[in-house]
Amino acid sequence: MSDAAIKDNPVVEEVTKHDVSSVVAVAGHPIHAMLVAFPIALVLSTLGADVFFWWTGDPFWARAALWSSGFAFWLGVLASIAGTTELLLVKGIRRRAASWTHAIAAMMLMSIAGTNWGLRIDNHVEVVLPLGLFLSMLGSIFVGIAGWHGGKLVFDHGIGLMVSNND
Ligand code: HEM
């Protein structure tokens, strides 16, 4: 985009003041944004499985929660590595307070998700009520907080956008 075109548009000017393009990306599409769908869905699935276990008492749901909490945690770690790399390497991301708010919320989420999985490894049935269910509820609240702040980085701050001046 030409400098003149950027100056004509205050929104684009603000977004492009510092580089906010993703460096951990496939053809400009951030890998972090591709990965986060998995931990988000799996944290919520773990809560669903815990509620079904509470409701039915069927150990199948406790086993489902063991697996979904494990994948939620490890895929979350993978997504966090991509996100942290962007945070540290891209100036326009690093210097925004909103990026750090998102990162702190995400780290709290990952601590809860890791605890929720780790507790279940030895005895995945007895731990569900009440502690597992409580951690799944807490994790779901933090998935909302971290996801909301992650979305703000894209929709409010234009992080990862490939800005085009074409109609
Ligand atoms: C410390 C760990 C993390 C850091 C530093 C981080 C950083 C970032 C950054 C820089 C973006 C902007 C898009 C990009 O450049 O990729 C972003 C977007 C986002 N992040 Fe994270 N993130 C972390 C962990 C997580 C986790 C664990 C989740 C949820 C499970 C999450 C959910 C999101 C969402 C939903 C978006 C918006 C993506 C979109 O709408 O396309 N992040 N994050």
Residues whose N, C-alpha, C, O or C-beta is under 5 A from the ligand:
A	BS01	HEM	S22 P30 H32 A33 V36 P39 I40 G76 A79 S80 G83 T84 E86 L87 I93 A103 A106 M107 A146 G147 G150 G151 L153 V154 I159 G160
